[in-house]
Amino acid sequence: MKKTKFGLLLGIGICAIIIVSCSAPETYSSKPVSQSTEQKTPEIEKVSKVVNYHQDKLQAIYKKHTYQNAMQGDLEFTLYITNEGQVQEVEVKALSGKFFSNFIDELKKEIFTWAFPKQDKIIYSFVVSFRKG
């Protein structure tokens, strides 16, 4: 009986390690850069312009979803951008308020379509406020 429990725990542990190692994004140099960073490098400026250009699309998705389900608050987005200018991963964190998962999923789907200038890999964070009215 002890061997069975040990084997089961060992198997679960190995599976967990495999899942975590496979799901980790590529290695990115430096910590996340946010829109509010005091000194913006030319690379950060380029990323910021793309993000700002797409703000209306995020708000349009919010208006569509809030028509069906009331929600509001602030979301922090962290984008993992490859050196090819593609969004590899999007992390979304609610800073305030509550949001429905289908809304978050549609926001992420939209962000994955964004194209950035080709440059070094970068992690970029920004906050969007979603409010009625």
C-alpha positions in Angstrom: 0.0 0.0 0.0 2.9 2.4 0.9 4.5 1.8 -2.5 1.3 2.5 -4.3 0.8 5.9 -2.6 4.5 6.8 -3.1 4.3 5.9 -6.8 1.1 7.9 -7.2 2.7 11.0 -5.5 5.8 10.6 -7.5 3.8 10.4 -10.8 1.8 13.4 -9.9 4.9 15.4 -9.0 6.6 14.5 -12.3 3.5 15.4 -14.3 3.3 18.8 -12.5 6.9 19.5 -13.3 6.4 18.6 -17.0 3.3 20.8 -17.2 5.0 23.8 -15.6 8.2 23.5 -17.7 6.2 23.2 -21.0 3.9 26.1 -20.2 6.6 28.6 -19.2 7.1 31.3 -21.8 10.5 31.8 -23.4 13.2 33.6 -21.4 12.9 37.4 -21.7 15.5 39.8 -20.6 14.6 42.2 -17.9 11.5 42.7 -15.9 8.2 44.0 -17.3 8.1 47.5 -18.7 5.0 49.5 -18.1 3.4 52.4 -19.9 4.1 54.6 -16.9 7.8 54.1 -17.0 9.6 57.5 -16.6 12.3 57.0 -19.3 10.9 55.5 -22.5 13.4 54.0 -24.9 12.7 54.1 -28.6 11.7 50.4 -28.4 9.2 51.1 -25.6 7.8 54.0 -27.5 7.1 51.8 -30.5 5.3 49.2 -28.3 3.4 51.9 -26.5 2.1 53.4 -29.8 0.8 50.0 -30.9 -1.0 49.5 -27.6 -2.5 53.0 -27.6 -3.6 52.5 -31.2 -5.7 49.4 -30.2 -7.3 50.9 -27.0 -10.6 51.6 -28.8 -10.9 48.0 -29.8 -10.6 46.9 -26.2 -13.2 49.4 -25.2 -15.5 48.2 -28.0 -15.3 44.7 -26.7 -16.1 46.0 -23.2 -19.2 47.8 -24.4 -20.4 44.7 -26.2 -20.0 42.5 -23.1 -21.2 45.0 -20.5 -24.4 45.3 -22.5 -25.1 41.7 -21.6 -23.4 41.6 -18.1 -22.6 44.5 -15.9 -19.0 44.8 -15.0 -16.3 47.4 -14.5 -12.9 47.9 -13.0 -9.2 48.0 -14.0 -7.3 45.3 -15.7 -3.5 45.0 -16.0 -2.2 43.3 -19.1 1.3 41.9 -19.4 2.4 41.1 -23.0 5.3 38.8 -23.8 6.4 40.0 -27.3 8.8 38.0 -29.4 11.7 39.4 -31.4 9.5 38.9 -34.5 6.9 41.3 -33.1 4.3 38.7 -32.2 2.5 38.4 -28.9 3.5 35.1 -27.4 1.6 35.3 -24.2 -0.9 37.6 -22.5 -1.5 37.7 -18.8 -4.5 39.6 -17.4 -4.9 40.6 -13.8 -7.9 42.3 -12.3 -6.6 45.3 -10.2 -10.2 46.2 -9.2 -13.7 45.1 -10.0 -14.9 41.7 -11.3 -14.9 40.5 -14.9 -16.4 37.5 -16.7 -14.0 35.0 -18.2 -15.6 35.2 -21.7 -14.8 38.9 -21.7 -11.2 38.3 -20.7 -10.9 35.6 -23.3 -12.1 37.9 -26.1 -9.7 40.6 -25.0 -6.8 38.2 -25.1 -7.9 36.9 -28.5 -7.8 40.5 -29.8 -4.4 41.2 -28.3 -2.9 38.1 -29.9 -3.7 39.6 -33.3 -1.6 42.7 -32.6 1.7 43.1 -34.5 4.6 45.0 -33.0 7.9 46.2 -34.7 10.6 43.5 -34.9 13.1 44.1 -32.1 14.4 42.4 -29.0 12.0 40.3 -26.9 10.2 42.5 -24.4 7.7 42.1 -21.6 5.3 45.1 -21.6 2.6 45.9 -19.0 -0.3 48.4 -19.2 -3.5 49.1 -17.3 -6.9 49.7 -18.9 -9.9 51.1 -17.0 -13.3 49.8 -18.0 -16.2 52.0 -16.8 -19.7 52.5 -17.9 -20.6 55.8 -19.5 
